[in-house]
């Protein structure tokens, strides 16, 4: 079964169970400033899992593109990926554990769907602790479908618990489904969740049945939700009996392309294989990041920095394969052809993807030349060192100032009989990472930090601000991002020059006027075409469902939106613009606060 087969069968199955297929969302999250990318299929559904009604109903299913950056340095082995696809289905206050587990079991074992032998399946459930009891309901449900009790494992919170999005909020136990690969157990303690490779997790069902309050207590929710996720690449590999995702049709055409460029055969040498895998994964991820409806370009901050890092890592490994010059556009073309069906946006942006990759490659190749020249300059002094060691601070300066990767400094050092003090370099790099983390949290192109009362007020105020900016500055104004916490809002918008003091004051006064008018905030679910006819504003070039939620604020504002809102503007308080400044070329940023009742 191919990845395309799996994707279509999954959607077909859950539609037959009364689920509505919804569109997967952008890789750049709108309502979660805690991450740079959508890292799981549930991220776009968070407002609805927290209580917002979804326009499409209570049973939903989709496939979602995801990207995780925490394991970038692990990519190159046979399993880790940066970009991947998730299949998901949700119950928003409808069915719960018994039905969810029945659906999972049927899809996995039915001859009409995945046809996995029951004897190959093992599951885990929450073992319980001092705060929440053991999840016997899930265990009993699995047993009722024929999973033997000895293959139902009770694991602790670290394995089988899904925490709230913030410090407080909906949370609950989960049950994870594993395929036994047939490999021998690594010991008497071997079980699902062990890293030896015997058990591979393919599906996770999260049961949101508790609310964690500010005192750390878990109270049962009246409205239970189910959130599930299945990784397409990993599951396809299991169904095809492959040892690695890189052996499936998802990657083999990309590998063939890289083989043709470098003149080397995949499977002949593990070090070369690792470089080929890194190139294939990273070019696939870069293609989807650039080709996203909210796509970003390589830069030194936020998502753009991650994109730059993976492109440059792919170029470095191209050099290890003996590839000179730009080459990533060729495997990118293969990626675009492979995914133009389920993700037509990357085909539509093909020209942009290829040009951005080529530009970044050429820029990095120039960086490498400068770094090599700088190394040649300092080499005579380095050779005088009797310890034949390059200090870590010198290697880090080449990295930080010239963008020269430490791996290449290592290579040049070895060629000249030297070694790099990697301990010193790692210490300097760790400090650099800590600084980057503390500043990158300020550049996320996100939305709400939580769904508390104050952030809900801020979110509603962004609608008023957006409309006021359009009325004062002109129709060219479009929202480019927002970041809202309980302390303030940041709002990015398209505008070619700084606002004057008079314009800032006029916008601020206009927002406060609508707050004083105490306008009603009305939500309506309607067809997307009807929303457009009404003149509702839609943000970011986002992909919307056929049914959308339209929030109208009196006679002032009308927008398509999924976030939480106050019931009338008088609840917001006094709006004050603290700062207006540049965010990037052609984009301005307003920082504002609200105060009082």
ABEGO torsion letter per residue (X at the ends): XBAAAAAAAAAAAAAAAGBBBBBBBBABBAABAABABBABAAAAAAAAAAGBBBAAEABBBBBBBBBBAAAAAABGBAABBABBBBBBBBBBGBBBAAAAAAAAAAAAABAABAGBBAAABBBBBBAEBAABBBBAAAAAAAAAAGBBAAABBBBBAAAABBBBABABEBBEBBBBBBBBAGBBBAEAABBBGBAAGABBBABBBBBBABBBBAAGBBBBBABBBBBBBBBAAAAAAAAAGBABAAABAAAAAAAAAAAAAAGBBBGABAAAAAAAAAAAAAAAAAAAAAABAABBBBBABEAAAAAAAAAAAAAAAAAAAGBBEBAAAAAAAAAAAAAAAABAAAAAAAAAAAAAAAAAAAAAAAAAAAAAAAAAAAAAAAAABAAGBBBAAAAAAAAAAAGBBAAAAAAAAAAAGBBBBAAAAAAAAAAAAAAAAAAAAAABBBBBABABAAAAAAAAAAAAAAAAAAAAAEAABBBAEBBBBAABBBBBBBBABBBBAAAAAAAAAAAAAAAAAGBBBBBBBBBAAAAAAAGBBBBGGBBBBABBBBBBBEAABBBBBABBBBABAAAAEBBBBABBBBABBGBBBBBBBBBEX
